[in-house]
Amino acid sequence: MIINADDFGYTRGVTRGILEAFHAGAISSTTLLANMPAFDDAIGALRNGASALGVGVHINLVQGRPLARVPTLTDSRTGTFYALPALVARALSSRIDPDEVGAECDAQIAAVRRAGVSVTHVDSHMHTHALRALWPPIAAAAVRAGVHAMRWPAEAMHATPLHASRLATNVLVALSWASVRRTASPMRYPDHFIGISLQGGRDLERKLLRALDRLEPGTTELMMHPGHTDADLASMDDYTWQRERELAALTSPAVRDRLQRGDIELIDFGALP
């Protein structure tokens, strides 16, 4: 099982929460945002006590400023990325230059590599790699960088009960990914994916334990978003206190004991066959 914490380097509070989960033995992997405020803090932490944490690149095409010149991905008034709804609309109407997507992915992967990180895989902020228009240049950038593992973002409906507010997200991502996955690709993926259904739900510890008890044979990625709320996070995202709930569930005695029972092996994406 790969337990991956998304949004490493997003803010100091989020980064601190991810590190707490790692030191508690509750995650085995994370994905790093190369263009967000706490990138340098995340790199410093990896060099000082977290070098065993598997690290991928969380390709970000929806928040902050780009690392490359990408006018079809950015608002000319602000110089920042279009938000997700605008990005989706532009992708569906063929108003995004795939070469610009590739250039930005190249720049983000290179920034992580320059910081001394051995990149295990790529995934994307808000699952944008599941969009048919964005998948080819994102995958091509990963391959150019010698990275051959990626998140499979479609969650089986039976994996864990879907929280009502996440059902639409899960269906849309799964439908989009269904069209993408037919494209030939040299990427490696875990066999199963869980995570969207757990976001923001109540009674998270119980649902997490249920998911761990119902794992299918093979390798499963569990996507989590642990963290602490801080001012930077509140200014950029409405997923705030929910991160603290995820951190509390992951590091609870019951979940930690369940992970240590001996029937689940925690790995990172670098160990995928």
N, C-alpha and C positions, 0 to 999 in steps of 0.2 A: 504494500500500500504506500502511495505517495500522499502525504498530507501537505498540501501546498498553501502557504499564506500569500495571498496577493497583496500588491501595493507597498512592498518594501521601498523605503525612500520617499513615500508620499508626503508624510509630515513626520516631525520628530515623535509625536505621540503614537502614530501608527507604527513607526519603526521600532519604538521601545516595546510596544505590545507584542510585535512579531518576535523580537528577541527573547522576551519573557517566555513565550510559548516554546521557542526552540530550546532554551535552557531547561525547560520543564520536561523535555522529551516528547512534546505533543505535536511537533511538526518536523518534517524531514526536508522540506524544500520551500523556497520562496521565489517570487518573481519581482525584479527590481525595475522601478521607473527611472529612466535615465534623465528625464527633464523636469523633475519635481523638486520641491524645496529641500527635502531631507536626503538627497542623493549622497552628499558628502558624509553625512552622519552614518548612513547605511554602510558606506564603504569603510569608514573608520571602525565600525562595529565588526565587520567581517574580518578585519585585520587584527582585532583585539578580542579574541575569545569565541568567534563564531565561524571560523574557517571551515568547520565540518558541515556547515549548512549548504545544501545544494542550492545553486542560484541560477535562475533563468532570467530572461529579459521580458518584461511586461510591456510589449509594444503599445505605445500610447499615441493615438491619433485624434484624441477628443478633448484633451485638457492641456492647458499651459501653452508655452511657446515651443515651436519646433526647433530641432537642432540643424536642419537643412533648409534650403529655400524651397518652399512648397506652396506656391500661391493657390493651387486648386484645393488645398486642404485647410487654408487659413482665411480668416476674416480680414480683409484689407484695412478695416478701420482700427482693429486692435492688434493685429499681428499674431493673434492666438488661434489655436485650432478651432474649427467649428465644433459646436456641441454635437452630441450623438444624433439627435433627430435631424439636424441639418446635414451631417455627414452621410447618414443613411439615404436621405433624399437625393443628395448629390451623387452618391454611388449608384442609386437605382436609375438615375437619369443620365448616366455616363458623363458627368461633369468633373470627374476626378482623373487626373493623369496618373496612370499606374507607375510611370517612371519616377514620379515624385513620391509615391508611396514607398517604392523600393529605396529611393535615396534617403528618406527619413528613417526607414528601418535599418539601413546600413549605418546611419549616423548613430542611432540609439544603441545598436549592438556594439559598434566600435567604441562608444563612450564607456560602456560597461567593461569591455575588454581592456581598454587603456588603464582602467583603474585596477587591473590585476585580477579580475574575476574570470574564472573558467566557466563559461556559460554552458549550462546543462540542457537548456531547452528554450523555446519561446512560447508565449501565449499573448493575450492582448487585453488591454483595459476595455472593459465593457463588451468583450467578446467580438470585437470588430473583425477578427480574422475569420469569423464565420460568414462574413458577407462575400458573395460570389465575386464582386468586383475587386475586393481587396485581398482575397486569399492568394491569388497567384503571385503578386509582387511581394507579399509578406513571406510566403514559403520560399520564393526564390532568394530573397535576402538572407534567410536563415541558411539555406544551402550554400550560398556564397561564403558565408562565415564559417562553414563547417559544422553547423548545428543541425541535427537530424531528428530531434524529438520535439513534439508539440502537444498542446492540450487538445483533446477531443471533447468539445464543449456540450455535446448533446447528452442530456441526462435521461435515463430510462424512467418512465412514469412510475414504475413500481419500486424504484430504489428506496424512496422514503416518501411519506405523505407530503404532497405539495401544499405549501402555504398559499392561501388564496391569492395574495398579491403578487406571487412569483409565478403563477401558472402561465400567464400570458407571456412572460419573458422566456420561460422554459420552452414553450411551444414555438415561439418565433425563432429562437436560437436553433432549436432542433430542425425546424423546417428549412432554415437557411443553410444549416450545415449539411442537410441531406442533399442539397444540390451541389455543395462544394466537394463533398467527400467522393463523388464520382470521378473527380479529376485525378489523374494519375499523379502520385506524389511519392518521393522517397522518404517521407517522414515516418517516424515511429510514434505510436500513441499507446497509452495505457488501454487496457481492454474495456474499462468501465469508468464512468465519471459521475460524481455526486457533488452537489454544492448549491446550485441555484435554489433548490427546494428548501434549503436550510436557512437561507438568508432572511433575517428579520423576524423569524418565527418565534413564538413563545415556547416555553418548555424545551429549550434547545438541547440541554444536556440529555434529557430522555430520548429525544429524536436522534441525537448523535450516537448514543449507545445502541439504539435500535438499528441504525445504519451499520454500525460496526459488527453487530451480531448477524446481519443479513448479507454480508459481503459475498459476492459470487467468486468462483475460482478465477484465477488470473490476477492481473494487476489493476487496482482501482486508484484513480486520483480523487481525493477529497479536497475540494476547493474551499478555503476558509478566508475570512477577512478579520483576523484579530487585531486589536489596537486600542489605544487610549485616545479619547477625544481631546483635541486642543484647538486653539483659535484658528490656526491655519486650516485644519480639517473642516471646521464649521463654516469657513468662508468658501470652501470649494465643493463640499459634498453634503448630502443630507443623510448619508449612511454614517452616523456618528456613534450614538450610544449603543447601536446594534453591534459595533465592533467590540465594545467592552463586554457585551453579553457573550459573543463568540469566544473571546479570550477566557472569560470565566468558565465556560463550558469545556473548552479544550484542556484547561489546566486544573479542572476539578479532580478530586481524588478518585471519583468513580471512573472517569474517562481515562485517566492515567493508569489506573489499575487494569482497566480493560485492555489497553494497548500493551501492557506488560504480561498478559496472560500466556503468551507464547505461540498463539495461532496466527498472529499478524506480524509480518516482517515489514518494518518501515524502510523504504528506500527513497532515493531521489531519481529524477529523470535520467541521470547518467547511467543508472543500472538497468535501464530497459533493454531487453534483448533486441 
